[in-house]
Amino acid sequence: MVHALALGAIQGVAELLPISSSGHLTLIPALLGWPYAQLDPGLRKAFEVGLHAGSALGLVGTLREDLSELASEFDARHAAGVVLGLAPPTVAGLLLERLFDERLNRPRNVAGAQVVAGLAMALTDRRPATRSYGAARTGDHLVLGLAQAAALVPGVSRNGSTLTGARLRRFSRPASARLSRKAALPVVAAAAVLKGARLAQGGLPRQLRWPFAAGMAAATCATLASRRLLDRMEEASSYAPLGAYRMALGATALAGLPKRETPAESASMAR
């Protein structure tokens, strides 16, 4: 129960930052030596689905102003932007989700993704900021969609990849933060529905229902309580500290985690 609450709180806060919430759910237990990695992979996946569903519920309340704004300004051009932002991650998820989950969702792979994604964020943040939010065009929405597809790789971060993509396109940091949130809304909503349906279909062992419920509730509450982080992202003068944190976390994990899987981890992945 303590681990479930802690992971739920981590998920809720990390969901609002470009640091990969799923990456933290993999690396933090591994670095702290929690027996989380020894759980049946199906149960672990179901728990993480529950945490993401909980944080998605919190995002509905946290981003209600963005939802209202998106609805009020919606027209043919914005509809095209939504499609371009949603299509790449949808196609990639349908075709490659199993590959990502089974091959890349291991602690050392996630740690490496954190290092690469953190470096990319820090480097693209040095680009000139010459464009505002209203200057977004078709090509920009496609770049954000491709960035969200890349974020299916565990440890990359949907928020981080879209911020990186927006800065690569020379958008200012406030504009990048707004574009990242707007691009994420349809993806988060679709993922929440899909993951919620999978969770309901799969069912849970009776003895794990309370820890699952506690983790989901913690994720929802932490997301709602961290609303100020969204404002801080728009006010940020640099994303380099976040990139440096991600590189440091990934490097620490690479140095501290075993280079080879333990027999238990290998058996878990085989199942």
Secondary structure, 3 states (H helix, E strand, C coil): CHHHHHHHHHHHHHCCCCCCHHHHHHHHHHHHCCHHHHCCHHHHHHHHHHHHHHHHHHHHHHCHHHHHHHHHCCCHHHHHHHHHHHHHHHHHHHHHHHHHHHHHCCHHHHHHHHHHHHHHHHHHCCCCCCECHHHCCHHHHHHHHHHHHHCCCCCCCHHHHHHHHHHHCCECHHHHHHHHHHHHHHHHHHHHHHHHHHHHHHCCCHHHHHHHHHHHHHHHHHHHHCCHHHHHHHHCCCCHHHHHHHHHHHHHHHHHCCCCCCHHHHHHHHC
